[in-house]
Amino acid sequence: MVSALSNLLMSQSLYKQMLEHVQSTVPEEACGLVAGTDNLATKVYCVSNELHSPTRFRMDSGEQIRIILEMERQGLDFLAIYHSHPKGPGHPSATDLAEFAYPGVMTLIWFPNATGWECRAYWIDDGAVTEADFQQYEFE
């Protein structure tokens, strides 16, 4: 079941916030949540990776619960989960597919390329992966 949310729009400042988090955690995987309304991201939440691993992540459960409750209080939708693959790949790994637990929530994966870091968006549904449209806009 792919969500009614077909694409995700995000300001350059939120994109930069995720990027800075990803860069600050190398060599470990970074992880976090994205909230907003409809298809517009309005908040990025950086979450601690309690595994401290370069190849896996598990969000700190206390932080994750606190953030989801905050989203609800603010009337925001849970739009996406992001995490990094410090050594690639630029798509969901077998572990990502096996452990994915949020149908209808987009997955953003950060990975290094020849010029720096890149982020791609995916829908994961019962192990099937579909690349999604993820766009930044310039103005706040």
Summary of the structure (lengths in Angstrom):
residues: 140
radius of gyration: 13.9
end to end distance: 31.7
largest distance: 40.9
contacts: 414
relative contact order: 0.23
helix: 24%
strand: 41%
